[in-house]
Each structure stands twice: as C-alpha cells, then as structure tokens.
Amino acid sequence: LCDPSGYPRTTDYSNYKFVKLADEVAEFFERDRVWRDLWTDGRKLPANPKPRWYGYSVARWEGDTFIVESNGFDERTWIDPYGSIHSDQMRIEERYRRVDHDTLEASMTLTDPKAYTHPFTVTLNEYLELGTELMDFVCLENNTDAPHVIGK
C-alpha cells in the first residue's frame, strides 16, 4: 500500500536531484519526499548493515564518473513497480556520467546471488531538465489505485 517505495523502485516514477555536501552527496527523490545519503568520505560499505528501505550507500569519483555502491536493502522492497523481488544479499553499483550539457548516462548493476542467477545491468540516457523543481508526490492510504489518482 503506502510503504516507502525503496530503492531502486523509486527511480521508476520519481524525479531526483543530487546535492553535494561536505562528506556526502544527498540524492533527493520526488516520490515520498525522501533522500539517500551517498557517503563520499572514504568509508567502506558495512559488512552486515541493518536493513533500510533505501539501503546503505558509499560513493566516489573515478574521472568524470560518479560511482555509488549500496547494500543493506530491506527485503520488503521491490526493484521495480512490477513486484520483482530481491534478497538481503542484493548489492547495487550505479555509475553516473554527464555525456553532454543535456544528457546524463546512468547505469545500474544489480547483484543478488539468492534471487538471480547472474548480475544484470540497466543503462539509460536521461534528459536533464536543469533548474526544475521537485514536486510533491506522496502516497496516501486513500489513493492506492489508479481511478483515485486520475480522478475518475
């Protein structure tokens, strides 16, 4: 119903914004008005993190590519809007690179030996709408089906 979307599912229907801070990059999502902390202070991923809806993430730059590694995802989340599952062993590596002024290349490699036979990667080129604002997009218990969302 209205549990948090979790990661990476929230990226399917949510705009997002990266904000650079001193020791981290915060990734803000339109859906549910939530964020992820992407730690850039050199720390390593914890071996046995407490499960979180959006996982635990560390990040670094390699040349012009921003790399994010994550683990510690709550098993109740899905990886997409269609109910694709994952286990507590899921790890994700993301790579972001600005191809040109208006295009961000984003790839995500998901590894989960308990749920999938081999890692898989999805790569997208996303059009950047610079200067846009994130809007409110909040799930409420009384609007959990399409007719209520579109007003019919």
C-alpha positions in Angstrom: 0.0 0.0 0.0 1.9 3.1 1.1 5.1 1.6 2.4 8.1 3.5 1.2 9.0 2.7 -2.4 12.5 1.8 -1.5 15.5 1.7 -3.9 15.8 1.2 -6.8 12.0 1.1 -7.3 11.5 4.8 -6.5 13.5 5.7 -9.6 10.8 4.3 -11.9 8.3 7.1 -11.1 10.3 9.8 -9.4 12.4 12.7 -10.5 15.5 13.1 -8.4 18.2 15.6 -7.6 21.8 15.3 -6.4 23.1 17.8 -3.8 26.8 17.9 -3.0 27.6 18.4 0.7 31.0 18.3 2.5 31.3 14.5 3.1 28.4 13.1 1.1 26.1 13.6 -1.8 22.4 13.6 -0.9 20.0 12.2 -3.6 16.5 13.6 -3.2 13.5 11.9 -4.7 10.2 13.4 -5.7 8.3 10.3 -4.7 7.6 10.4 -0.9 10.0 13.4 -0.5 12.8 11.1 0.7 16.6 11.1 0.2 19.6 8.8 0.2 22.9 9.6 1.8 25.7 8.7 -0.6 28.8 8.9 1.6 31.9 10.3 -0.1 34.2 10.5 2.9 36.1 7.3 2.1 34.2 4.9 4.4 33.5 1.3 3.2 30.2 -0.4 2.9 29.3 -2.1 6.3 29.6 -5.9 6.3 26.2 -6.5 8.0 24.2 -3.3 7.9 20.8 -3.0 9.5 18.3 -3.3 6.6 16.9 0.0 5.2 14.3 1.0 2.6 16.9 2.8 0.5 20.0 0.7 1.5 23.3 2.0 2.7 25.5 3.8 0.1 29.1 4.9 -0.4 30.3 6.9 -3.4 33.4 8.1 -5.1 34.5 9.8 -8.3 36.6 7.9 -11.0 37.5 10.6 -13.5 34.2 12.1 -14.7 32.1 9.1 -13.5 30.3 9.2 -10.1 30.1 5.6 -8.7 27.7 4.6 -6.0 27.8 1.2 -4.2 25.0 0.1 -2.0 23.9 -2.8 0.2 21.7 -3.3 3.2 18.3 -3.2 1.5 15.1 -4.2 3.3 13.7 -7.4 1.6 10.2 -6.0 1.6 11.0 -3.6 -1.2 10.8 -4.3 -4.9 13.3 -3.5 -7.5 10.7 -2.2 -9.9 6.9 -1.3 -10.0 6.1 -4.9 -11.2 7.0 -6.7 -7.9 10.4 -8.0 -8.9 12.0 -9.3 -5.7 15.4 -9.2 -4.1 17.0 -10.8 -1.1 19.0 -9.4 1.8 22.1 -10.1 -0.3 21.3 -7.5 -3.0 24.1 -5.2 -3.9 23.9 -2.4 -6.4 26.6 -0.4 -8.3 25.5 2.8 -10.1 27.5 4.8 -12.5 26.6 8.4 -13.5 28.3 10.3 -16.2 27.3 13.5 -17.9 27.5 12.8 -21.7 26.8 16.4 -22.7 25.1 19.5 -21.3 21.6 18.0 -21.5 22.3 14.2 -21.0 23.1 12.1 -18.0 24.1 8.5 -18.7 23.1 6.3 -15.7 23.8 2.6 -15.4 22.8 0.3 -12.5 24.2 -3.2 -12.0 22.3 -5.4 -9.6 23.9 -8.5 -8.0 21.9 -10.8 -5.8 23.0 -14.5 -5.7 20.0 -15.6 -3.7 17.4 -14.1 -6.1 19.1 -14.1 -9.5 21.4 -16.4 -11.4 23.7 -13.6 -12.5 24.2 -9.9 -12.2 22.3 -7.7 -14.6 22.8 -4.1 -15.8 20.4 -1.4 -17.0 21.7 1.7 -18.7 19.7 4.8 -19.5 20.4 8.2 -21.1 18.3 10.7 -19.3 17.5 14.2 -20.5 18.4 16.8 -17.9 15.9 19.5 -17.2 18.1 21.9 -15.4 16.5 24.3 -13.0 13.3 22.2 -12.5 11.9 21.8 -9.0 10.9 18.5 -7.4 7.1 18.4 -6.8 5.1 16.7 -4.0 4.3 13.1 -4.8 3.1 11.4 -1.6 1.2 8.1 -1.3 -1.8 8.3 0.9 -3.9 5.4 2.2 -7.0 6.6 0.3 -5.4 6.8 -3.1 -3.9 3.4 -3.7 -5.5 2.7 -7.0 -5.4 4.4 -10.5 -9.0 5.8 -10.5 -8.4 7.8 -7.4 -5.1 9.1 -8.7 -6.5 10.3 -12.0 -9.8 11.5 -10.6 -12.3 9.1 -12.4 
